[in-house]
Amino acid sequence: MINYMKSEYYRLLRKKGLHFTSLICFLLIAAAAAVLYYFGQHDPNFPYGTSEFFYSNVISGGLLIIIVGVLFNSALTGKDMSLIKQSISFGISRNIIFWSKLILTLSYFLLICVVGMLLMIALGENLLNSDNQSVRHFLIASVNMAPLVLSGFFLTHTLKMLKVGEVYIIIVLIFIFGLSSNLLRILFRPFTGLNELYKYVPNTLLNDNLISFMDGTVQFGYQYWVVGIVISLIALLIGAKRFANRNIN
């Protein structure tokens, strides 16, 4: 497994598009901070020149972060999938292929997320108006959001390994992390005991997390982790099993 991961790691480092995407993400963060700072300096009545509003763009962007994660996941599950048959012929098991690609792309994605958060905190606390609780609330809200974002990444990995097209993957992600609560609310409204189920779907939880962050009442919530872990386990276990049994063309 170590040798295979080394070869995949080398291939990952050569993905110029991936590094370019990372750079674009950092530049967008810096640009957003610069715009808020500029208007805050030139308009004393500008209400959005605060670190809280700056951080809220991340807390409200859970679905967008998940979709950006598709680009990172595709680094080793895009055109490189044509090399899987060759790897298997050299004796590399499908489980090693499935988990190695996940570990490497996830590590890169998490690194970019952490660096992006540190950059946001540095810019927000030095350029924008900030109170003593803004960073703390931002970190708590980010911790709540993390398992849901990761579950989207894991679901993406499973679908990519099963050669589902990116357009369909994005549709699935938008439905689960952006629209599912409205559908469940309508479907289960007549059923006592199930009519509250919509409160525990990802997009409801993401919205609740944003509202509590903006209200200044955000607290760590176990429900975010329970839902995120359940989705992640289902996606990865089904994905690994299906990939182990599918034909490689």
Disulfide bonds with the S-S distance in Angstrom:
none
